[in-house]
Amino acid sequence: MKAVVPRALDGERVDRVVAFLTGLARSEVADLVADGRVRVDGMTVETRSRRVVEGEVVEADVLEVTEERPAPDPTVDVPTVYEDEHVIVVDKPAGLVVHPGAGQREGTLVHGLLARFPDLAGVGPPERPGIVHRLDKGTSGLMVVGRTGEALADLTAQLKRHDVERRYLTLVVGEVAEGRGVVDAPVGRSARQPTRMAVTARGRTARTRYEVLERYSEPVAATLLECRLETGRTHQVRVHLAAIGHPVVGDTRYGRADALAMKRPFLHAHELAFDHPGDGSRRRFQSSLPPDLEQVRERLH
Protein backbone atom coordinates (compact mmCIF):
# COMPACT_ATOMS: atom_id res chain seq x y z
CA MET A 1 0.00 0.00 0.00
CA LYS A 2 1.30 3.44 -0.95
CA ALA A 3 -0.57 6.72 -0.65
CA VAL A 4 -0.08 10.46 -0.30
CA VAL A 5 -1.47 11.88 2.97
CA PRO A 6 -4.57 13.97 2.08
CA ARG A 7 -5.48 17.23 3.76
CA ALA A 8 -8.18 15.53 5.84
CA LEU A 9 -5.62 13.29 7.56
CA ASP A 10 -2.99 15.95 8.25
CA GLY A 11 -1.79 15.54 11.84
CA GLU A 12 -3.28 12.06 12.32
CA ARG A 13 -1.33 9.17 13.81
CA VAL A 14 0.33 7.02 11.20
CA ASP A 15 -1.31 3.83 12.51
CA ARG A 16 -4.75 5.37 12.02
CA VAL A 17 -3.85 6.49 8.49
CA VAL A 18 -2.66 3.00 7.53
CA ALA A 19 -5.80 1.52 9.09
CA PHE A 20 -7.95 3.91 7.02
CA LEU A 21 -6.16 3.02 3.80
CA THR A 22 -5.95 -0.74 4.24
CA GLY A 23 -8.97 -1.64 6.34
CA LEU A 24 -6.69 -3.42 8.82
CA ALA A 25 -7.34 -3.34 12.55
CA ARG A 26 -5.15 -1.00 14.60
CA SER A 27 -3.60 -4.04 16.31
CA GLU A 28 -2.59 -5.41 12.90
CA VAL A 29 -1.09 -2.05 11.92
CA ALA A 30 0.84 -2.03 15.22
CA ASP A 31 2.39 -5.35 14.19
CA LEU A 32 3.38 -3.87 10.82
CA VAL A 33 5.10 -0.96 12.57
CA ALA A 34 6.88 -3.31 14.99
CA ASP A 35 8.12 -5.35 12.03
CA GLY A 36 9.47 -2.25 10.29
CA ARG A 37 7.00 -2.55 7.42
CA VAL A 38 5.57 0.99 7.56
CA ARG A 39 7.45 3.94 6.02
CA VAL A 40 6.84 7.68 5.68
CA ASP A 41 8.75 9.40 2.87
CA GLY A 42 10.98 6.35 2.66
CA MET A 43 11.94 6.35 6.34
CA THR A 44 10.91 3.39 8.51
CA VAL A 45 8.37 4.38 11.17
CA GLU A 46 9.56 3.49 14.67
CA THR A 47 6.46 4.43 16.65
CA ARG A 48 2.85 4.09 15.56
CA SER A 49 1.92 7.37 17.28
CA ARG A 50 4.03 9.37 14.81
CA ARG A 51 1.93 12.17 13.29
CA VAL A 52 1.79 12.52 9.52
CA VAL A 53 1.77 15.69 7.45
CA GLU A 54 -0.27 16.43 4.35
CA GLY A 55 1.73 15.51 1.26
CA GLU A 56 3.92 12.88 2.91
CA VAL A 57 3.99 9.46 1.27
CA VAL A 58 2.92 6.59 3.51
CA GLU A 59 3.84 3.03 2.56
CA ALA A 60 2.95 -0.24 4.25
CA ASP A 61 4.08 -3.71 3.25
CA VAL A 62 0.82 -5.56 3.66
CA LEU A 63 0.76 -9.31 3.17
CA GLU A 64 -1.35 -10.50 0.28
CA VAL A 65 -4.90 -11.29 1.32
CA THR A 66 -5.65 -14.96 0.78
CA GLU A 67 -9.43 -14.69 1.15
CA GLU A 68 -11.49 -14.58 -2.02
CA ARG A 69 -11.98 -11.06 -3.32
CA PRO A 70 -15.31 -10.00 -4.85
CA ALA A 71 -15.34 -10.60 -8.60
CA PRO A 72 -16.70 -8.00 -11.05
CA ASP A 73 -20.31 -8.71 -11.99
CA PRO A 74 -21.65 -6.62 -14.90
CA THR A 75 -25.19 -7.95 -14.30
CA VAL A 76 -25.48 -5.82 -11.13
CA ASP A 77 -26.89 -2.43 -12.10
CA VAL A 78 -25.14 0.51 -10.43
CA PRO A 79 -27.12 3.76 -10.90
CA THR A 80 -24.73 6.70 -10.50
CA VAL A 81 -25.47 10.41 -10.28
CA TYR A 82 -21.85 11.62 -10.39
CA GLU A 83 -18.38 10.26 -11.04
CA ASP A 84 -14.85 11.60 -11.50
CA GLU A 85 -11.33 10.34 -10.80
CA HIS A 86 -11.80 10.79 -7.03
CA VAL A 87 -15.37 9.84 -6.13
CA ILE A 88 -18.47 8.02 -7.32
CA VAL A 89 -21.92 8.97 -6.03
CA VAL A 90 -24.36 6.05 -6.28
CA ASP A 91 -28.15 6.13 -6.05
CA LYS A 92 -28.61 2.65 -4.56
CA PRO A 93 -31.89 0.88 -5.27
CA ALA A 94 -33.73 -0.91 -2.49
CA GLY A 95 -33.05 -4.63 -2.29
CA LEU A 96 -29.36 -4.36 -3.15
CA VAL A 97 -26.81 -5.36 -0.49
CA VAL A 98 -23.82 -3.00 -0.39
CA HIS A 99 -20.94 -5.46 0.07
CA PRO A 100 -20.37 -9.19 0.58
CA GLY A 101 -20.97 -10.62 4.03
CA ALA A 102 -22.04 -13.74 5.80
CA GLY A 103 -25.57 -13.44 4.45
CA GLN A 104 -24.68 -12.75 0.82
CA ARG A 105 -21.43 -13.40 -1.02
CA GLU A 106 -22.48 -12.48 -4.58
CA GLY A 107 -24.60 -9.95 -6.43
CA THR A 108 -23.80 -6.96 -4.21
CA LEU A 109 -23.25 -3.32 -5.09
CA VAL A 110 -19.50 -3.89 -4.73
CA HIS A 111 -19.59 -6.61 -7.42
CA GLY A 112 -21.32 -4.17 -9.78
CA LEU A 113 -18.95 -1.33 -8.93
CA LEU A 114 -15.91 -3.48 -9.70
CA ALA A 115 -17.34 -4.33 -13.11
CA ARG A 116 -17.97 -0.70 -13.98
CA PHE A 117 -14.95 0.80 -12.19
CA PRO A 118 -12.09 -1.77 -12.24
CA ASP A 119 -9.72 0.75 -10.64
CA LEU A 120 -11.59 0.29 -7.33
CA ALA A 121 -9.88 -3.07 -6.80
CA GLY A 122 -7.38 -2.61 -3.98
CA VAL A 123 -8.89 0.64 -2.66
CA GLY A 124 -9.44 -0.11 1.02
CA PRO A 125 -10.53 -3.46 2.45
CA PRO A 126 -10.82 -6.17 -0.24
CA GLU A 127 -14.41 -7.11 0.56
CA ARG A 128 -15.66 -3.50 0.44
CA PRO A 129 -13.38 -1.52 -1.88
CA GLY A 130 -14.05 2.21 -1.84
CA ILE A 131 -17.03 1.95 0.50
CA VAL A 132 -17.22 4.96 2.83
CA HIS A 133 -20.61 4.24 4.42
CA ARG A 134 -23.43 1.77 3.92
CA LEU A 135 -27.18 1.69 3.45
CA ASP A 136 -29.33 -1.21 4.61
CA LYS A 137 -30.52 -3.64 1.95
CA GLY A 138 -34.07 -2.27 2.14
CA THR A 139 -33.00 1.39 2.11
CA SER A 140 -32.61 3.30 -1.17
CA GLY A 141 -30.66 6.44 -1.92
CA LEU A 142 -27.33 8.19 -2.10
CA MET A 143 -23.91 6.84 -1.14
CA VAL A 144 -20.43 8.16 -1.87
CA VAL A 145 -17.59 5.82 -2.87
CA GLY A 146 -13.88 6.72 -2.71
CA ARG A 147 -12.15 5.87 -5.99
CA THR A 148 -8.59 6.12 -4.66
CA GLY A 149 -6.96 5.32 -1.33
CA GLU A 150 -6.47 9.00 -0.64
CA ALA A 151 -10.09 9.85 -1.46
CA LEU A 152 -11.37 6.99 0.68
CA ALA A 153 -9.25 8.13 3.63
CA ASP A 154 -10.36 11.75 3.19
CA LEU A 155 -14.06 10.86 3.05
CA THR A 156 -13.78 8.43 5.97
CA ALA A 157 -12.16 11.17 8.05
CA GLN A 158 -14.95 13.60 7.10
CA LEU A 159 -17.51 11.00 8.14
CA LYS A 160 -15.88 10.59 11.53
CA ARG A 161 -15.84 14.39 12.04
CA HIS A 162 -19.55 14.50 11.05
CA ASP A 163 -18.69 16.68 8.03
CA VAL A 164 -20.55 14.36 5.66
CA GLU A 165 -24.18 15.46 5.60
CA ARG A 166 -26.77 12.69 5.16
CA ARG A 167 -30.50 13.39 5.04
CA TYR A 168 -33.26 10.79 4.78
CA LEU A 169 -36.93 10.95 3.89
CA THR A 170 -39.00 8.54 5.95
CA LEU A 171 -42.65 7.88 6.61
CA VAL A 172 -43.38 6.89 10.20
CA VAL A 173 -46.37 5.42 11.97
CA GLY A 174 -48.61 7.89 13.81
CA GLU A 175 -48.66 11.66 14.10
CA VAL A 176 -45.40 13.19 15.31
CA ALA A 177 -46.50 16.07 17.51
CA GLU A 178 -43.42 18.28 17.53
CA GLY A 179 -42.42 19.99 14.30
CA ARG A 180 -38.77 19.12 14.85
CA GLY A 181 -36.63 17.38 17.40
CA VAL A 182 -33.50 15.39 18.21
CA VAL A 183 -33.23 11.78 19.30
CA ASP A 184 -30.03 11.52 21.34
CA ALA A 185 -29.70 7.93 22.55
CA PRO A 186 -26.85 5.38 22.35
CA VAL A 187 -27.33 2.52 19.90
CA GLY A 188 -25.77 -0.92 20.23
CA ARG A 189 -26.48 -4.63 19.93
CA SER A 190 -29.59 -5.84 21.70
CA ALA A 191 -28.74 -7.99 24.73
CA ARG A 192 -31.80 -10.17 24.12
CA GLN A 193 -31.50 -10.41 20.33
CA PRO A 194 -27.88 -9.88 19.19
CA THR A 195 -28.90 -9.69 15.51
CA ARG A 196 -30.93 -6.54 16.29
CA MET A 197 -29.81 -3.08 17.31
CA ALA A 198 -31.38 -1.23 20.24
CA VAL A 199 -31.17 1.88 22.38
CA THR A 200 -28.91 0.71 25.18
CA ALA A 201 -26.60 2.28 27.73
CA ARG A 202 -23.86 -0.03 26.44
CA GLY A 203 -24.20 1.36 22.92
CA ARG A 204 -22.30 4.07 21.06
CA THR A 205 -23.36 7.72 20.99
CA ALA A 206 -26.01 8.34 18.34
CA ARG A 207 -27.93 11.48 17.35
CA THR A 208 -30.70 11.87 14.78
CA ARG A 209 -32.36 15.20 14.02
CA TYR A 210 -35.80 15.18 12.45
CA GLU A 211 -38.24 17.66 10.96
CA VAL A 212 -41.89 17.10 10.08
CA LEU A 213 -42.66 17.66 6.39
CA GLU A 214 -46.27 16.41 6.20
CA ARG A 215 -48.86 14.74 8.43
CA TYR A 216 -51.51 12.34 7.18
CA SER A 217 -54.67 10.87 8.70
CA GLU A 218 -56.05 8.61 5.93
CA PRO A 219 -56.01 5.70 5.36
CA VAL A 220 -53.75 5.58 8.42
CA ALA A 221 -52.13 8.18 10.68
CA ALA A 222 -48.59 8.74 9.46
CA THR A 223 -45.95 11.49 9.29
CA LEU A 224 -43.38 12.24 6.60
CA LEU A 225 -40.07 13.25 8.18
CA GLU A 226 -36.70 14.45 7.01
CA CYS A 227 -34.00 12.97 9.25
CA ARG A 228 -30.41 14.14 9.44
CA LEU A 229 -27.78 11.80 10.83
CA GLU A 230 -25.19 13.32 13.15
CA THR A 231 -23.70 9.86 13.66
CA GLY A 232 -23.90 6.72 11.56
CA ARG A 233 -24.74 3.70 13.66
CA THR A 234 -26.21 0.52 12.20
CA HIS A 235 -30.00 0.91 11.70
CA GLN A 236 -29.79 4.26 13.53
CA VAL A 237 -32.83 5.99 11.99
CA ARG A 238 -35.00 2.91 12.33
CA VAL A 239 -34.00 2.26 15.95
CA HIS A 240 -34.30 5.90 17.04
CA LEU A 241 -37.72 6.46 15.50
CA ALA A 242 -39.05 3.19 16.93
CA ALA A 243 -37.71 4.27 20.33
CA ILE A 244 -39.85 7.43 20.33
CA GLY A 245 -42.94 5.46 19.36
CA HIS A 246 -42.96 6.21 15.63
CA PRO A 247 -41.40 3.25 13.79
CA VAL A 248 -40.70 3.54 10.07
CA VAL A 249 -43.67 2.40 7.97
CA GLY A 250 -42.89 -1.00 6.48
CA ASP A 251 -40.17 -1.78 9.02
CA THR A 252 -41.35 -5.06 10.51
CA ARG A 253 -37.99 -5.58 12.21
CA TYR A 254 -38.27 -2.61 14.57
CA GLY A 255 -41.94 -1.79 14.11
CA ARG A 256 -44.98 -3.79 13.13
CA ALA A 257 -47.12 -4.67 10.15
CA ASP A 258 -49.36 -1.79 9.05
CA ALA A 259 -52.29 -1.12 6.73
CA LEU A 260 -50.02 0.22 3.95
CA ALA A 261 -48.58 -3.29 3.49
CA MET A 262 -45.19 -2.14 2.25
CA LYS A 263 -42.58 -4.67 1.19
CA ARG A 264 -39.66 -2.64 2.61
CA PRO A 265 -39.09 0.24 5.04
CA PHE A 266 -40.11 3.68 3.79
CA LEU A 267 -36.60 5.08 4.08
CA HIS A 268 -34.70 6.93 1.34
CA ALA A 269 -31.33 8.71 1.58
CA HIS A 270 -32.36 11.73 -0.48
CA GLU A 271 -29.55 14.22 0.17
CA LEU A 272 -25.79 13.86 0.55
CA ALA A 273 -23.09 16.52 0.93
CA PHE A 274 -19.33 16.33 1.48
CA ASP A 275 -16.10 18.20 0.77
CA HIS A 276 -14.63 16.92 -2.48
CA PRO A 277 -11.32 15.11 -1.78
CA GLY A 278 -9.76 16.60 -4.91
CA ASP A 279 -10.41 20.33 -4.60
CA GLY A 280 -12.10 20.72 -1.20
CA SER A 281 -15.26 22.25 -2.66
CA ARG A 282 -18.55 21.42 -0.99
CA ARG A 283 -20.62 19.09 -3.17
CA ARG A 284 -24.31 18.37 -2.63
CA PHE A 285 -26.45 15.74 -4.33
CA GLN A 286 -30.16 14.97 -4.18
CA SER A 287 -32.34 12.02 -5.12
CA SER A 288 -36.11 11.99 -5.55
CA LEU A 289 -38.31 9.41 -3.88
CA PRO A 290 -38.26 6.21 -5.94
CA PRO A 291 -41.55 5.15 -7.58
CA ASP A 292 -42.51 2.55 -4.95
CA LEU A 293 -42.28 5.09 -2.12
CA GLU A 294 -43.88 7.89 -4.14
CA GLN A 295 -46.86 5.64 -4.87
CA VAL A 296 -47.35 5.02 -1.13
CA ARG A 297 -47.14 8.74 -0.37
CA GLU A 298 -49.75 9.52 -3.02
CA ARG A 299 -52.22 7.18 -1.30
CA LEU A 300 -52.12 9.28 1.86
CA HIS A 301 -54.34 12.26 2.67
C-alpha positions as CSV (number, residue, x, y, z in Angstrom):
1,M,0.0,0.0,0.0
2,K,1.3,3.4,-1.0
3,A,-0.6,6.7,-0.7
4,V,-0.1,10.5,-0.3
5,V,-1.5,11.9,3.0
6,P,-4.6,14.0,2.1
7,R,-5.5,17.2,3.8
8,A,-8.2,15.5,5.8
9,L,-5.6,13.3,7.6
10,D,-3.0,15.9,8.2
11,G,-1.8,15.5,11.8
12,E,-3.3,12.1,12.3
13,R,-1.3,9.2,13.8
14,V,0.3,7.0,11.2
15,D,-1.3,3.8,12.5
16,R,-4.8,5.4,12.0
17,V,-3.8,6.5,8.5
18,V,-2.7,3.0,7.5
19,A,-5.8,1.5,9.1
20,F,-8.0,3.9,7.0
21,L,-6.2,3.0,3.8
22,T,-5.9,-0.7,4.2
23,G,-9.0,-1.6,6.3
24,L,-6.7,-3.4,8.8
25,A,-7.3,-3.3,12.6
26,R,-5.2,-1.0,14.6
27,S,-3.6,-4.0,16.3
28,E,-2.6,-5.4,12.9
29,V,-1.1,-2.0,11.9
30,A,0.8,-2.0,15.2
31,D,2.4,-5.3,14.2
32,L,3.4,-3.9,10.8
33,V,5.1,-1.0,12.6
34,A,6.9,-3.3,15.0
35,D,8.1,-5.4,12.0
36,G,9.5,-2.3,10.3
37,R,7.0,-2.6,7.4
38,V,5.6,1.0,7.6
39,R,7.5,3.9,6.0
40,V,6.8,7.7,5.7
41,D,8.7,9.4,2.9
42,G,11.0,6.3,2.7
43,M,11.9,6.3,6.3
44,T,10.9,3.4,8.5
45,V,8.4,4.4,11.2
46,E,9.6,3.5,14.7
47,T,6.5,4.4,16.7
48,R,2.8,4.1,15.6
49,S,1.9,7.4,17.3
50,R,4.0,9.4,14.8
51,R,1.9,12.2,13.3
52,V,1.8,12.5,9.5
53,V,1.8,15.7,7.5
54,E,-0.3,16.4,4.3
55,G,1.7,15.5,1.3
56,E,3.9,12.9,2.9
57,V,4.0,9.5,1.3
58,V,2.9,6.6,3.5
59,E,3.8,3.0,2.6
60,A,2.9,-0.2,4.2
61,D,4.1,-3.7,3.3
62,V,0.8,-5.6,3.7
63,L,0.8,-9.3,3.2
64,E,-1.4,-10.5,0.3
65,V,-4.9,-11.3,1.3
66,T,-5.7,-15.0,0.8
67,E,-9.4,-14.7,1.1
68,E,-11.5,-14.6,-2.0
69,R,-12.0,-11.1,-3.3
70,P,-15.3,-10.0,-4.8
71,A,-15.3,-10.6,-8.6
72,P,-16.7,-8.0,-11.0
73,D,-20.3,-8.7,-12.0
74,P,-21.7,-6.6,-14.9
75,T,-25.2,-7.9,-14.3
76,V,-25.5,-5.8,-11.1
77,D,-26.9,-2.4,-12.1
78,V,-25.1,0.5,-10.4
79,P,-27.1,3.8,-10.9
80,T,-24.7,6.7,-10.5
81,V,-25.5,10.4,-10.3
82,Y,-21.9,11.6,-10.4
83,E,-18.4,10.3,-11.0
84,D,-14.8,11.6,-11.5
85,E,-11.3,10.3,-10.8
86,H,-11.8,10.8,-7.0
87,V,-15.4,9.8,-6.1
88,I,-18.5,8.0,-7.3
89,V,-21.9,9.0,-6.0
90,V,-24.4,6.1,-6.3
91,D,-28.2,6.1,-6.1
92,K,-28.6,2.7,-4.6
93,P,-31.9,0.9,-5.3
94,A,-33.7,-0.9,-2.5
95,G,-33.1,-4.6,-2.3
96,L,-29.4,-4.4,-3.1
97,V,-26.8,-5.4,-0.5
98,V,-23.8,-3.0,-0.4
99,H,-20.9,-5.5,0.1
100,P,-20.4,-9.2,0.6
101,G,-21.0,-10.6,4.0
102,A,-22.0,-13.7,5.8
103,G,-25.6,-13.4,4.4
104,Q,-24.7,-12.7,0.8
105,R,-21.4,-13.4,-1.0
106,E,-22.5,-12.5,-4.6
107,G,-24.6,-10.0,-6.4
108,T,-23.8,-7.0,-4.2
109,L,-23.2,-3.3,-5.1
110,V,-19.5,-3.9,-4.7
111,H,-19.6,-6.6,-7.4
112,G,-21.3,-4.2,-9.8
113,L,-18.9,-1.3,-8.9
114,L,-15.9,-3.5,-9.7
115,A,-17.3,-4.3,-13.1
116,R,-18.0,-0.7,-14.0
117,F,-14.9,0.8,-12.2
118,P,-12.1,-1.8,-12.2
119,D,-9.7,0.7,-10.6
120,L,-11.6,0.3,-7.3
121,A,-9.9,-3.1,-6.8
122,G,-7.4,-2.6,-4.0
123,V,-8.9,0.6,-2.7
124,G,-9.4,-0.1,1.0
125,P,-10.5,-3.5,2.5
126,P,-10.8,-6.2,-0.2
127,E,-14.4,-7.1,0.6
128,R,-15.7,-3.5,0.4
129,P,-13.4,-1.5,-1.9
130,G,-14.1,2.2,-1.8
131,I,-17.0,1.9,0.5
132,V,-17.2,5.0,2.8
133,H,-20.6,4.2,4.4
134,R,-23.4,1.8,3.9
135,L,-27.2,1.7,3.4
136,D,-29.3,-1.2,4.6
137,K,-30.5,-3.6,1.9
138,G,-34.1,-2.3,2.1
139,T,-33.0,1.4,2.1
140,S,-32.6,3.3,-1.2
141,G,-30.7,6.4,-1.9
142,L,-27.3,8.2,-2.1
143,M,-23.9,6.8,-1.1
144,V,-20.4,8.2,-1.9
145,V,-17.6,5.8,-2.9
146,G,-13.9,6.7,-2.7
147,R,-12.2,5.9,-6.0
148,T,-8.6,6.1,-4.7
149,G,-7.0,5.3,-1.3
150,E,-6.5,9.0,-0.6
151,A,-10.1,9.9,-1.5
152,L,-11.4,7.0,0.7
153,A,-9.3,8.1,3.6
154,D,-10.4,11.7,3.2
155,L,-14.1,10.9,3.1
156,T,-13.8,8.4,6.0
157,A,-12.2,11.2,8.1
158,Q,-15.0,13.6,7.1
159,L,-17.5,11.0,8.1
160,K,-15.9,10.6,11.5
161,R,-15.8,14.4,12.0
162,H,-19.5,14.5,11.0
163,D,-18.7,16.7,8.0
164,V,-20.6,14.4,5.7
165,E,-24.2,15.5,5.6
166,R,-26.8,12.7,5.2
167,R,-30.5,13.4,5.0
168,Y,-33.3,10.8,4.8
169,L,-36.9,10.9,3.9
170,T,-39.0,8.5,5.9
171,L,-42.7,7.9,6.6
172,V,-43.4,6.9,10.2
173,V,-46.4,5.4,12.0
174,G,-48.6,7.9,13.8
175,E,-48.7,11.7,14.1
176,V,-45.4,13.2,15.3
177,A,-46.5,16.1,17.5
178,E,-43.4,18.3,17.5
179,G,-42.4,20.0,14.3
180,R,-38.8,19.1,14.8
181,G,-36.6,17.4,17.4
182,V,-33.5,15.4,18.2
183,V,-33.2,11.8,19.3
184,D,-30.0,11.5,21.3
185,A,-29.7,7.9,22.5
186,P,-26.9,5.4,22.3
187,V,-27.3,2.5,19.9
188,G,-25.8,-0.9,20.2
189,R,-26.5,-4.6,19.9
190,S,-29.6,-5.8,21.7
191,A,-28.7,-8.0,24.7
192,R,-31.8,-10.2,24.1
193,Q,-31.5,-10.4,20.3
194,P,-27.9,-9.9,19.2
195,T,-28.9,-9.7,15.5
196,R,-30.9,-6.5,16.3
197,M,-29.8,-3.1,17.3
198,A,-31.4,-1.2,20.2
199,V,-31.2,1.9,22.4
200,T,-28.9,0.7,25.2
201,A,-26.6,2.3,27.7
202,R,-23.9,0.0,26.4
203,G,-24.2,1.4,22.9
204,R,-22.3,4.1,21.1
205,T,-23.4,7.7,21.0
206,A,-26.0,8.3,18.3
207,R,-27.9,11.5,17.4
208,T,-30.7,11.9,14.8
209,R,-32.4,15.2,14.0
210,Y,-35.8,15.2,12.4
211,E,-38.2,17.7,11.0
212,V,-41.9,17.1,10.1
213,L,-42.7,17.7,6.4
214,E,-46.3,16.4,6.2
215,R,-48.9,14.7,8.4
216,Y,-51.5,12.3,7.2
217,S,-54.7,10.9,8.7
218,E,-56.1,8.6,5.9
219,P,-56.0,5.7,5.4
220,V,-53.8,5.6,8.4
221,A,-52.1,8.2,10.7
222,A,-48.6,8.7,9.5
223,T,-45.9,11.5,9.3
224,L,-43.4,12.2,6.6
225,L,-40.1,13.3,8.2
226,E,-36.7,14.4,7.0
227,C,-34.0,13.0,9.2
228,R,-30.4,14.1,9.4
229,L,-27.8,11.8,10.8
230,E,-25.2,13.3,13.1
231,T,-23.7,9.9,13.7
232,G,-23.9,6.7,11.6
233,R,-24.7,3.7,13.7
234,T,-26.2,0.5,12.2
235,H,-30.0,0.9,11.7
236,Q,-29.8,4.3,13.5
237,V,-32.8,6.0,12.0
238,R,-35.0,2.9,12.3
239,V,-34.0,2.3,15.9
240,H,-34.3,5.9,17.0
241,L,-37.7,6.5,15.5
242,A,-39.0,3.2,16.9
243,A,-37.7,4.3,20.3
244,I,-39.8,7.4,20.3
245,G,-42.9,5.5,19.4
246,H,-43.0,6.2,15.6
247,P,-41.4,3.3,13.8
248,V,-40.7,3.5,10.1
249,V,-43.7,2.4,8.0
250,G,-42.9,-1.0,6.5
251,D,-40.2,-1.8,9.0
252,T,-41.4,-5.1,10.5
253,R,-38.0,-5.6,12.2
254,Y,-38.3,-2.6,14.6
255,G,-41.9,-1.8,14.1
256,R,-45.0,-3.8,13.1
257,A,-47.1,-4.7,10.2
258,D,-49.4,-1.8,9.1
259,A,-52.3,-1.1,6.7
260,L,-50.0,0.2,4.0
261,A,-48.6,-3.3,3.5
262,M,-45.2,-2.1,2.2
263,K,-42.6,-4.7,1.2
264,R,-39.7,-2.6,2.6
265,P,-39.1,0.2,5.0
266,F,-40.1,3.7,3.8
267,L,-36.6,5.1,4.1
268,H,-34.7,6.9,1.3
269,A,-31.3,8.7,1.6
270,H,-32.4,11.7,-0.5
271,E,-29.5,14.2,0.2
272,L,-25.8,13.9,0.5
273,A,-23.1,16.5,0.9
274,F,-19.3,16.3,1.5
275,D,-16.1,18.2,0.8
276,H,-14.6,16.9,-2.5
277,P,-11.3,15.1,-1.8
278,G,-9.8,16.6,-4.9
279,D,-10.4,20.3,-4.6
280,G,-12.1,20.7,-1.2
281,S,-15.3,22.2,-2.7
282,R,-18.6,21.4,-1.0
283,R,-20.6,19.1,-3.2
284,R,-24.3,18.4,-2.6
285,F,-26.5,15.7,-4.3
286,Q,-30.2,15.0,-4.2
287,S,-32.3,12.0,-5.1
288,S,-36.1,12.0,-5.5
289,L,-38.3,9.4,-3.9
290,P,-38.3,6.2,-5.9
291,P,-41.6,5.2,-7.6
292,D,-42.5,2.5,-5.0
293,L,-42.3,5.1,-2.1
294,E,-43.9,7.9,-4.1
295,Q,-46.9,5.6,-4.9
296,V,-47.3,5.0,-1.1
297,R,-47.1,8.7,-0.4
298,E,-49.7,9.5,-3.0
299,R,-52.2,7.2,-1.3
300,L,-52.1,9.3,1.9
301,H,-54.3,12.3,2.7
